Amino acid sequence: MSTKKSDSGATTQVRIAVANISADLVFETNSSVADVKSAVAAALSNGSPLTLQDSRGHEIIVAGDKIGFVDIGAATDRRVGFGAL
């Protein structure tokens, strides 16, 4: 029985910079990269809120006109220890 985080499926890491806030929002979602891209594109074109759900089931809502940038990528396993390369 394995308890590795990657066994639950592929996740996508998302980082969102919000205007006038110094810290970025960083979370993992079970949505694909294409789904996140289309949601961001729709929010930027319409000025509507960007709504995404993280891998724990929490909903993240950001005003479309307050998005500074969005960084989307596949989440990687974090390696710890002397053998991590």
PDB file as gemmi writes it, atoms N, CA and C in Angstrom:
CRYST1    1.000    1.000    1.000  90.00  90.00  90.00 P 1                      
ATOM      1  N   MET A   1       0.840  -1.181   0.000  1.00  0.00           N  
ATOM      2  CA  MET A   1       0.000   0.000   0.000  1.00  0.00           C  
ATOM      3  C   MET A   1       0.880   1.237   0.000  1.00  0.00           C  
ATOM      4  N   SER A   2       0.709   2.065  -0.965  1.00  0.00           N  
ATOM      5  CA  SER A   2       1.519   3.266  -1.101  1.00  0.00           C  
ATOM      6  C   SER A   2       0.694   4.488  -0.726  1.00  0.00           C  
ATOM      7  N   THR A   3       1.340   5.427  -0.064  1.00  0.00           N  
ATOM      8  CA  THR A   3       0.648   6.657   0.330  1.00  0.00           C  
ATOM      9  C   THR A   3       1.250   7.865  -0.374  1.00  0.00           C  
ATOM     10  N   LYS A   4       1.932   7.632  -1.493  1.00  0.00           N  
ATOM     11  CA  LYS A   4       2.518   8.751  -2.210  1.00  0.00           C  
ATOM     12  C   LYS A   4       1.438   9.697  -2.701  1.00  0.00           C  
ATOM     13  N   LYS A   5       1.752  10.968  -2.654  1.00  0.00           N  
ATOM     14  CA  LYS A   5       0.811  11.997  -3.083  1.00  0.00           C  
ATOM     15  C   LYS A   5       0.466  11.858  -4.560  1.00  0.00           C  
ATOM     16  N   SER A   6       1.398  11.400  -5.369  1.00  0.00           N  
ATOM     17  CA  SER A   6       1.170  11.318  -6.807  1.00  0.00           C  
ATOM     18  C   SER A   6       0.241  10.181  -7.191  1.00  0.00           C  
ATOM     19  N   ASP A   7      -0.085   9.276  -6.262  1.00  0.00           N  
ATOM     20  CA  ASP A   7      -0.985   8.178  -6.577  1.00  0.00           C  
ATOM     21  C   ASP A   7      -2.412   8.643  -6.829  1.00  0.00           C  
ATOM     22  N   SER A   8      -2.795   9.790  -6.329  1.00  0.00           N  
ATOM     23  CA  SER A   8      -4.172  10.267  -6.462  1.00  0.00           C  
ATOM     24  C   SER A   8      -4.454  10.863  -7.835  1.00  0.00           C  
ATOM     25  N   GLY A   9      -3.453  10.963  -8.691  1.00  0.00           N  
ATOM     26  CA  GLY A   9      -3.643  11.510 -10.025  1.00  0.00           C  
ATOM     27  C   GLY A   9      -2.738  12.698 -10.253  1.00  0.00           C  
ATOM     28  N   ALA A  10      -2.699  13.150 -11.477  1.00  0.00           N  
ATOM     29  CA  ALA A  10      -1.846  14.275 -11.825  1.00  0.00           C  
ATOM     30  C   ALA A  10      -2.455  15.574 -11.320  1.00  0.00           C  
ATOM     31  N   THR A  11      -1.609  16.430 -10.778  1.00  0.00           N  
ATOM     32  CA  THR A  11      -2.070  17.733 -10.322  1.00  0.00           C  
ATOM     33  C   THR A  11      -1.332  18.819 -11.084  1.00  0.00           C  
ATOM     34  N   THR A  12      -1.920  19.983 -11.106  1.00  0.00           N  
ATOM     35  CA  THR A  12      -1.349  21.149 -11.759  1.00  0.00           C  
ATOM     36  C   THR A  12      -1.083  22.206 -10.700  1.00  0.00           C  
ATOM     37  N   GLN A  13       0.124  22.759 -10.699  1.00  0.00           N  
ATOM     38  CA  GLN A  13       0.452  23.817  -9.756  1.00  0.00           C  
ATOM     39  C   GLN A  13       0.134  25.165 -10.399  1.00  0.00           C  
ATOM     40  N   VAL A  14      -0.535  26.031  -9.633  1.00  0.00           N  
ATOM     41  CA  VAL A  14      -0.950  27.337 -10.134  1.00  0.00           C  
ATOM     42  C   VAL A  14      -0.424  28.413  -9.180  1.00  0.00           C  
ATOM     43  N   ARG A  15       0.152  29.472  -9.753  1.00  0.00           N  
ATOM     44  CA  ARG A  15       0.604  30.621  -8.962  1.00  0.00           C  
ATOM     45  C   ARG A  15      -0.020  31.865  -9.576  1.00  0.00           C  
ATOM     46  N   ILE A  16      -0.747  32.631  -8.766  1.00  0.00           N  
ATOM     47  CA  ILE A  16      -1.453  33.815  -9.250  1.00  0.00           C  
ATOM     48  C   ILE A  16      -0.964  35.035  -8.476  1.00  0.00           C  
ATOM     49  N   ALA A  17      -0.538  36.056  -9.202  1.00  0.00           N  
ATOM     50  CA  ALA A  17      -0.185  37.327  -8.593  1.00  0.00           C  
ATOM     51  C   ALA A  17      -1.415  38.225  -8.662  1.00  0.00           C  
ATOM     52  N   VAL A  18      -1.759  38.819  -7.522  1.00  0.00           N  
ATOM     53  CA  VAL A  18      -2.927  39.689  -7.442  1.00  0.00           C  
ATOM     54  C   VAL A  18      -2.436  41.128  -7.260  1.00  0.00           C  
ATOM     55  N   ALA A  19      -3.019  42.072  -8.003  1.00  0.00           N  
ATOM     56  CA  ALA A  19      -2.626  43.474  -7.941  1.00  0.00           C  
ATOM     57  C   ALA A  19      -2.752  44.013  -6.518  1.00  0.00           C  
ATOM     58  N   ASN A  20      -1.762  44.784  -6.107  1.00  0.00           N  
ATOM     59  CA  ASN A  20      -1.709  45.459  -4.803  1.00  0.00           C  
ATOM     60  C   ASN A  20      -1.581  44.503  -3.621  1.00  0.00           C  
ATOM     61  N   ILE A  21      -1.190  43.264  -3.859  1.00  0.00           N  
ATOM     62  CA  ILE A  21      -0.943  42.299  -2.786  1.00  0.00           C  
ATOM     63  C   ILE A  21       0.450  41.732  -3.021  1.00  0.00           C  
ATOM     64  N   SER A  22       1.291  41.742  -1.982  1.00  0.00           N  
ATOM     65  CA  SER A  22       2.692  41.353  -2.165  1.00  0.00           C  
ATOM     66  C   SER A  22       2.896  39.847  -2.303  1.00  0.00           C  
ATOM     67  N   ALA A  23       2.054  39.031  -1.702  1.00  0.00           N  
ATOM     68  CA  ALA A  23       2.227  37.579  -1.769  1.00  0.00           C  
ATOM     69  C   ALA A  23       1.402  36.995  -2.914  1.00  0.00           C  
ATOM     70  N   ASP A  24       1.932  35.948  -3.529  1.00  0.00           N  
ATOM     71  CA  ASP A  24       1.218  35.248  -4.597  1.00  0.00           C  
ATOM     72  C   ASP A  24       0.355  34.147  -4.011  1.00  0.00           C  
ATOM     73  N   LEU A  25      -0.707  33.795  -4.712  1.00  0.00           N  
ATOM     74  CA  LEU A  25      -1.513  32.626  -4.359  1.00  0.00           C  
ATOM     75  C   LEU A  25      -0.889  31.423  -5.036  1.00  0.00           C  
ATOM     76  N   VAL A  26      -0.521  30.411  -4.266  1.00  0.00           N  
ATOM     77  CA  VAL A  26       0.089  29.204  -4.818  1.00  0.00           C  
ATOM     78  C   VAL A  26      -0.695  28.008  -4.307  1.00  0.00           C  
ATOM     79  N   PHE A  27      -1.168  27.178  -5.239  1.00  0.00           N  
ATOM     80  CA  PHE A  27      -1.937  25.998  -4.857  1.00  0.00           C  
ATOM     81  C   PHE A  27      -1.866  24.961  -5.960  1.00  0.00           C  
ATOM     82  N   GLU A  28      -2.274  23.743  -5.639  1.00  0.00           N  
ATOM     83  CA  GLU A  28      -2.349  22.660  -6.610  1.00  0.00           C  
ATOM     84  C   GLU A  28      -3.808  22.338  -6.874  1.00  0.00           C  
ATOM     85  N   THR A  29      -4.110  22.027  -8.129  1.00  0.00           N  
ATOM     86  CA  THR A  29      -5.467  21.699  -8.522  1.00  0.00           C  
ATOM     87  C   THR A  29      -5.473  20.394  -9.312  1.00  0.00           C  
ATOM     88  N   ASN A  30      -6.585  19.705  -9.287  1.00  0.00           N  
ATOM     89  CA  ASN A  30      -6.736  18.481 -10.062  1.00  0.00           C  
ATOM     90  C   ASN A  30      -7.151  18.769 -11.504  1.00  0.00           C  
ATOM     91  N   SER A  31      -7.419  20.028 -11.828  1.00  0.00           N  
ATOM     92  CA  SER A  31      -7.782  20.426 -13.191  1.00  0.00           C  
ATOM     93  C   SER A  31      -6.558  20.330 -14.094  1.00  0.00           C  
ATOM     94  N   SER A  32      -6.785  20.119 -15.362  1.00  0.00           N  
ATOM     95  CA  SER A  32      -5.678  20.043 -16.312  1.00  0.00           C  
ATOM     96  C   SER A  32      -5.154  21.452 -16.615  1.00  0.00           C  
ATOM     97  N   VAL A  33      -3.970  21.497 -17.208  1.00  0.00           N  
ATOM     98  CA  VAL A  33      -3.374  22.772 -17.595  1.00  0.00           C  
ATOM     99  C   VAL A  33      -4.282  23.506 -18.581  1.00  0.00           C  
ATOM    100  N   ALA A  34      -4.871  22.773 -19.519  1.00  0.00           N  
ATOM    101  CA  ALA A  34      -5.764  23.372 -20.519  1.00  0.00           C  
ATOM    102  C   ALA A  34      -7.006  23.977 -19.856  1.00  0.00           C  
ATOM    103  N   ASP A  35      -7.565  23.292 -18.853  1.00  0.00           N  
ATOM    104  CA  ASP A  35      -8.737  23.820 -18.155  1.00  0.00           C  
ATOM    105  C   ASP A  35      -8.411  25.110 -17.412  1.00  0.00           C  
ATOM    106  N   VAL A  36      -7.253  25.144 -16.766  1.00  0.00           N  
ATOM    107  CA  VAL A  36      -6.848  26.350 -16.032  1.00  0.00           C  
ATOM    108  C   VAL A  36      -6.607  27.493 -17.006  1.00  0.00           C  
ATOM    109  N   LYS A  37      -5.943  27.203 -18.129  1.00  0.00           N  
ATOM    110  CA  LYS A  37      -5.692  28.242 -19.134  1.00  0.00           C  
ATOM    111  C   LYS A  37      -6.990  28.834 -19.667  1.00  0.00           C  
ATOM    112  N   SER A  38      -7.961  27.995 -19.959  1.00  0.00           N  
ATOM    113  CA  SER A  38      -9.225  28.507 -20.500  1.00  0.00           C  
ATOM    114  C   SER A  38      -9.979  29.320 -19.454  1.00  0.00           C  
ATOM    115  N   ALA A  39      -9.927  28.922 -18.189  1.00  0.00           N  
ATOM    116  CA  ALA A  39     -10.588  29.694 -17.134  1.00  0.00           C  
ATOM    117  C   ALA A  39      -9.922  31.058 -16.962  1.00  0.00           C  
ATOM    118  N   VAL A  40      -8.595  31.098 -17.032  1.00  0.00           N  
ATOM    119  CA  VAL A  40      -7.859  32.369 -16.912  1.00  0.00           C  
ATOM    120  C   VAL A  40      -8.159  33.255 -18.118  1.00  0.00           C  
ATOM    121  N   ALA A  41      -8.154  32.690 -19.311  1.00  0.00           N  
ATOM    122  CA  ALA A  41      -8.436  33.469 -20.517  1.00  0.00           C  
ATOM    123  C   ALA A  41      -9.840  34.067 -20.472  1.00  0.00           C  
ATOM    124  N   ALA A  42     -10.810  33.293 -20.011  1.00  0.00           N  
ATOM    125  CA  ALA A  42     -12.185  33.795 -19.914  1.00  0.00           C  
ATOM    126  C   ALA A  42     -12.279  34.921 -18.888  1.00  0.00           C  
ATOM    127  N   ALA A  43     -11.608  34.776 -17.767  1.00  0.00           N  
ATOM    128  CA  ALA A  43     -11.650  35.812 -16.732  1.00  0.00           C  
ATOM    129  C   ALA A  43     -10.981  37.096 -17.210  1.00  0.00           C  
ATOM    130  N   LEU A  44      -9.876  36.970 -17.935  1.00  0.00           N  
ATOM    131  CA  LEU A  44      -9.185  38.163 -18.422  1.00  0.00           C  
ATOM    132  C   LEU A  44      -9.952  38.857 -19.537  1.00  0.00           C  
ATOM    133  N   SER A  45     -10.591  38.104 -20.419  1.00  0.00           N  
ATOM    134  CA  SER A  45     -11.307  38.722 -21.536  1.00  0.00           C  
ATOM    135  C   SER A  45     -12.623  39.361 -21.102  1.00  0.00           C  
ATOM    136  N   ASN A  46     -13.313  38.735 -20.156  1.00  0.00           N  
ATOM    137  CA  ASN A  46     -14.614  39.247 -19.713  1.00  0.00           C  
ATOM    138  C   ASN A  46     -14.522  40.168 -18.510  1.00  0.00           C  
ATOM    139  N   GLY A  47     -13.406  40.098 -17.770  1.00  0.00           N  
ATOM    140  CA  GLY A  47     -13.307  40.838 -16.516  1.00  0.00           C  
ATOM    141  C   GLY A  47     -14.098  40.157 -15.412  1.00  0.00           C  
ATOM    142  N   SER A  48     -14.505  38.916 -15.667  1.00  0.00           N  
ATOM    143  CA  SER A  48     -15.266  38.164 -14.665  1.00  0.00           C  
ATOM    144  C   SER A  48     -14.304  37.535 -13.657  1.00  0.00           C  
ATOM    145  N   PRO A  49     -14.802  37.116 -12.505  1.00  0.00           N  
ATOM    146  CA  PRO A  49     -13.923  36.485 -11.513  1.00  0.00           C  
ATOM    147  C   PRO A  49     -13.351  35.163 -12.011  1.00  0.00           C  
ATOM    148  N   LEU A  50     -12.092  34.918 -11.658  1.00  0.00           N  
ATOM    149  CA  LEU A  50     -11.447  33.640 -11.936  1.00  0.00           C  
ATOM    150  C   LEU A  50     -11.772  32.720 -10.772  1.00  0.00           C  
ATOM    151  N   THR A  51     -12.398  31.608 -11.057  1.00  0.00           N  
ATOM    152  CA  THR A  51     -12.790  30.650 -10.026  1.00  0.00           C  
ATOM    153  C   THR A  51     -12.132  29.311 -10.323  1.00  0.00           C  
ATOM    154  N   LEU A  52     -11.302  28.854  -9.381  1.00  0.00           N  
ATOM    155  CA  LEU A  52     -10.628  27.564  -9.500  1.00  0.00           C  
ATOM    156  C   LEU A  52     -10.792  26.797  -8.196  1.00  0.00           C  
ATOM    157  N   GLN A  53     -10.666  25.491  -8.267  1.00  0.00           N  
ATOM    158  CA  GLN A  53     -10.775  24.649  -7.076  1.00  0.00           C  
ATOM    159  C   GLN A  53      -9.446  23.959  -6.850  1.00  0.00           C  
ATOM    160  N   ASP A  54      -8.928  24.022  -5.604  1.00  0.00           N  
ATOM    161  CA  ASP A  54      -7.655  23.367  -5.327  1.00  0.00           C  
ATOM    162  C   ASP A  54      -7.849  21.885  -5.087  1.00  0.00           C  
ATOM    163  N   SER A  55      -6.757  21.160  -4.905  1.00  0.00           N  
ATOM    164  CA  SER A  55      -6.818  19.703  -4.788  1.00  0.00           C  
ATOM    165  C   SER A  55      -7.461  19.243  -3.485  1.00  0.00           C  
ATOM    166  N   ARG A  56      -7.636  20.141  -2.508  1.00  0.00           N  
ATOM    167  CA  ARG A  56      -8.298  19.792  -1.252  1.00  0.00           C  
ATOM    168  C   ARG A  56      -9.791  20.117  -1.279  1.00  0.00           C  
ATOM    169  N   GLY A  57     -10.262  20.689  -2.390  1.00  0.00           N  
ATOM    170  CA  GLY A  57     -11.678  20.997  -2.515  1.00  0.00           C  
ATOM    171  C   GLY A  57     -12.040  22.430  -2.184  1.00  0.00           C  
ATOM    172  N   HIS A  58     -11.064  23.274  -1.844  1.00  0.00           N  
ATOM    173  CA  HIS A  58     -11.337  24.680  -1.553  1.00  0.00           C  
ATOM    174  C   HIS A  58     -11.461  25.459  -2.856  1.00  0.00           C  
ATOM    175  N   GLU A  59     -12.332  26.450  -2.855  1.00  0.00           N  
ATOM    176  CA  GLU A  59     -12.542  27.263  -4.046  1.00  0.00           C  
ATOM    177  C   GLU A  59     -11.769  28.571  -3.911  1.00  0.00           C  
ATOM    178  N   ILE A  60     -11.022  28.918  -4.946  1.00  0.00           N  
ATOM    179  CA  ILE A  60     -10.247  30.156  -4.990  1.00  0.00           C  
ATOM    180  C   ILE A  60     -10.901  31.062  -6.014  1.00  0.00           C  
ATOM    181  N   ILE A  61     -11.233  32.281  -5.581  1.00  0.00           N  
ATOM    182  CA  ILE A  61     -11.891  33.250  -6.465  1.00  0.00           C  
ATOM    183  C   ILE A  61     -11.058  34.529  -6.461  1.00  0.00           C  
ATOM    184  N   VAL A  62     -10.668  34.984  -7.659  1.00  0.00           N  
ATOM    185  CA  VAL A  62      -9.877  36.195  -7.812  1.00  0.00           C  
ATOM    186  C   VAL A  62     -10.580  37.082  -8.825  1.00  0.00           C  
ATOM    187  N   ALA A  63     -10.695  38.365  -8.512  1.00  0.00           N  
ATOM    188  CA  ALA A  63     -11.305  39.308  -9.446  1.00  0.00           C  
ATOM    189  C   ALA A  63     -10.488  39.349 -10.736  1.00  0.00           C  
ATOM    190  N   GLY A  64     -11.148  39.235 -11.862  1.00  0.00           N  
ATOM    191  CA  GLY A  64     -10.475  39.173 -13.154  1.00  0.00           C  
ATOM    192  C   GLY A  64      -9.635  40.395 -13.466  1.00  0.00           C  
ATOM    193  N   ASP A  65     -10.068  41.572 -13.020  1.00  0.00           N  
ATOM    194  CA  ASP A  65      -9.310  42.789 -13.296  1.00  0.00           C  
ATOM    195  C   ASP A  65      -8.161  43.009 -12.319  1.00  0.00           C  
ATOM    196  N   LYS A  66      -7.988  42.128 -11.341  1.00  0.00           N  
ATOM    197  CA  LYS A  66      -6.902  42.244 -10.357  1.00  0.00           C  
ATOM    198  C   LYS A  66      -5.790  41.223 -10.576  1.00  0.00           C  
ATOM    199  N   ILE A  67      -5.893  40.413 -11.640  1.00  0.00           N  
ATOM    200  CA  ILE A  67      -4.891  39.397 -11.909  1.00  0.00           C  
ATOM    201  C   ILE A  67      -3.650  40.052 -12.514  1.00  0.00           C  
ATOM    202  N   GLY A  68      -2.502  39.862 -11.849  1.00  0.00           N  
ATOM    203  CA  GLY A  68      -1.234  40.377 -12.367  1.00  0.00           C  
ATOM    204  C   GLY A  68      -0.640  39.411 -13.375  1.00  0.00           C  
ATOM    205  N   PHE A  69      -0.438  38.172 -12.965  1.00  0.00           N  
ATOM    206  CA  PHE A  69       0.004  37.107 -13.858  1.00  0.00           C  
ATOM    207  C   PHE A  69      -0.417  35.777 -13.279  1.00  0.00           C  
ATOM    208  N   VAL A  70      -0.407  34.758 -14.133  1.00  0.00           N  
ATOM    209  CA  VAL A  70      -0.739  33.399 -13.711  1.00  0.00           C  
ATOM    210  C   VAL A  70       0.356  32.478 -14.239  1.00  0.00           C  
ATOM    211  N   ASP A  71       0.956  31.705 -13.349  1.00  0.00           N  
ATOM    212  CA  ASP A  71       1.984  30.735 -13.701  1.00  0.00           C  
ATOM    213  C   ASP A  71       1.380  29.352 -13.530  1.00  0.00           C  
ATOM    214  N   ILE A  72       1.355  28.574 -14.608  1.00  0.00           N  
ATOM    215  CA  ILE A  72       0.717  27.257 -14.596  1.00  0.00           C  
ATOM    216  C   ILE A  72       1.751  26.215 -14.980  1.00  0.00           C  
ATOM    217  N   GLY A  73       1.815  25.138 -14.213  1.00  0.00           N  
ATOM    218  CA  GLY A  73       2.757  24.071 -14.545  1.00  0.00           C  
ATOM    219  C   GLY A  73       2.382  22.781 -13.867  1.00  0.00           C  
ATOM    220  N   ALA A  74       2.961  21.705 -14.336  1.00  0.00           N  
ATOM    221  CA  ALA A  74       2.712  20.405 -13.724  1.00  0.00           C  
ATOM    222  C   ALA A  74       3.437  20.343 -12.395  1.00  0.00           C  
ATOM    223  N   ALA A  75       2.747  19.884 -11.371  1.00  0.00           N  
ATOM    224  CA  ALA A  75       3.351  19.749 -10.052  1.00  0.00           C  
ATOM    225  C   ALA A  75       4.369  18.619 -10.089  1.00  0.00           C  
ATOM    226  N   THR A  76       5.491  18.819  -9.417  1.00  0.00           N  
ATOM    227  CA  THR A  76       6.537  17.806  -9.372  1.00  0.00           C  
ATOM    228  C   THR A  76       6.663  17.254  -7.968  1.00  0.00           C  
ATOM    229  N   ASP A  77       7.134  16.031  -7.875  1.00  0.00           N  
ATOM    230  CA  ASP A  77       7.382  15.438  -6.565  1.00  0.00           C  
ATOM    231  C   ASP A  77       8.556  16.146  -5.918  1.00  0.00           C  
ATOM    232  N   ARG A  78       8.423  16.433  -4.639  1.00  0.00           N  
ATOM    233  CA  ARG A  78       9.504  17.073  -3.903  1.00  0.00           C  
ATOM    234  C   ARG A  78      10.411  15.994  -3.352  1.00  0.00           C  
ATOM    235  N   ARG A  79      11.687  16.115  -3.631  1.00  0.00           N  
ATOM    236  CA  ARG A  79      12.645  15.131  -3.148  1.00  0.00           C  
ATOM    237  C   ARG A  79      13.352  15.678  -1.920  1.00  0.00           C  
ATOM    238  N   VAL A  80      13.509  14.826  -0.939  1.00  0.00           N  
ATOM    239  CA  VAL A  80      14.142  15.214   0.311  1.00  0.00           C  
ATOM    240  C   VAL A  80      15.202  14.183   0.650  1.00  0.00           C  
ATOM    241  N   GLY A  81      16.325  14.630   1.159  1.00  0.00           N  
ATOM    242  CA  GLY A  81      17.352  13.702   1.606  1.00  0.00           C  
ATOM    243  C   GLY A  81      18.635  13.821   0.828  1.00  0.00           C  
ATOM    244  N   PHE A  82      19.568  12.948   1.164  1.00  0.00           N  
ATOM    245  CA  PHE A  82      20.892  12.990   0.540  1.00  0.00           C  
ATOM    246  C   PHE A  82      20.872  12.492  -0.898  1.00  0.00           C  
ATOM    247  N   GLY A  83      19.935  11.632  -1.237  1.00  0.00           N  
ATOM    248  CA  GLY A  83      19.866  11.074  -2.583  1.00  0.00           C  
ATOM    249  C   GLY A  83      19.093  11.933  -3.564  1.00  0.00           C  
ATOM    250  N   ALA A  84      18.565  13.079  -3.115  1.00  0.00           N  
ATOM    251  CA  ALA A  84      17.760  13.938  -4.000  1.00  0.00           C  
ATOM    252  C   ALA A  84      18.655  14.641  -4.997  1.00  0.00           C  
ATOM    253  N   LEU A  85      18.382  14.445  -6.263  1.00  0.00           N  
ATOM    254  CA  LEU A  85      19.172  15.106  -7.309  1.00  0.00           C  
ATOM    255  C   LEU A  85      18.278  15.881  -8.217  1.00  0.00           C  
TER     256      LEU A  85                                                      
END                                                                             
